[in-house]
Amino acid sequence: MEEIDKNRLIKDYLTGVDLSGANLQGINLSWANLSKANLSGCNLSYTDLSWANLSYANLSNCNLNNAILQRSCLNKTKLTNVDFNDANVINARFADNQGINDELKNTLIQRGAFFDN
């Protein structure tokens, strides 16, 4: 029988969770399913969100400074007033996002993000 990775198991059950205002700086949330989660106002700086599912999540007013978002899914994610300063967005997928203006969209594309709209 396979040994269960407790950290991975915990990450799998974060769909729809309300973590608004939490300090999650530097946490490893790679591969986490955070779809429909309320992460508004969170400090996610230096957090590893690579391969994470953030679709339909609320990240409004989040600090994503130096976060790792490689290959994460941000489809229909609310991104109003998000700080993407020095965030790694290579191959991150965005679509139909609130709070993304053309200037930010172009900046993220130049840094390796993809927009499906």
Secondary structure, 3 states (H helix, E strand, C coil): CCCCCHHHHHHHCCCCCECCCCECCCCECCCCECCCCECCCCECCCCECCCCECCCCECCCCECCCCECCCCEEECCECCCCECCCCECCCCEEECCECCCHHHHHHHHHCCCEECC
